[in-house]
Amino acid sequence: MNKIVAYKECKCGAVTLFFEDGTTNSCKKRNLNRFGISLKGVKKETEKDWCCNHCINHYGIDICSCGSGKRYDICCGTPMETLGTQYDGFSQILKNYAR
């Protein structure tokens, strides 16, 4: 599995995880334990006025793939993102549009 090399905290309460291969995933900080993620020893990057995919585009490993913005485990059951895999939002939009 990809190694988490850094993370950023967003003002929405989510963190964006940066993996060694350039992949990023977002998740509410309070939900990290659900995925067995520890940020101990991981570099915290700071950026003023950082907004993440979690709050802007509703992407995240803890968000439902139906687009509701709810946690997947209390909604349809399928997460929007898979930990360590880059989400391709553009392709998803095309799939939804083709329905």
C-alpha positions, 0 to 999 in steps of 0.5 A, spaced: 500 500 500 502 507 498 505 510 504 502 517 507 508 522 507 504 528 509 497 531 510 493 538 511 488 539 515 482 543 512 477 548 516 472 544 514 474 538 519 477 534 514 484 532 512 487 531 506 492 525 505 498 525 501 501 518 498 508 517 496 506 516 489 502 523 488 495 520 490 491 524 495 485 522 499 480 526 504 477 524 510 474 527 516 479 527 521 474 524 526 473 518 522 481 516 521 480 511 526 475 507 522 480 506 516 486 504 521 489 511 519 494 514 524 498 520 522 503 519 528 510 521 525 507 524 518 509 531 516 503 536 517 503 541 511 500 548 513 497 552 508 493 558 509 486 558 507 486 551 505 480 548 502 480 540 500 476 536 496 472 533 502 468 540 503 469 543 495 467 537 491 465 532 496 470 527 495 472 522 500 474 515 503 468 516 508 463 520 503 458 516 500 459 514 492 451 516 491 453 524 491 449 525 498 455 528 502 453 523 507 458 518 510 457 512 506 456 507 512 449 510 514 447 512 506 448 507 500 454 503 503 459 504 497 465 510 499 466 515 494 474 514 494 478 508 496 484 509 501 490 510 497 487 510 490 486 517 486 479 519 485 477 521 478 472 526 478 471 527 471 470 520 469 465 519 474 461 526 472 461 523 465 459 516 467 453 520 471 451 524 465 451 518 460 445 515 465 
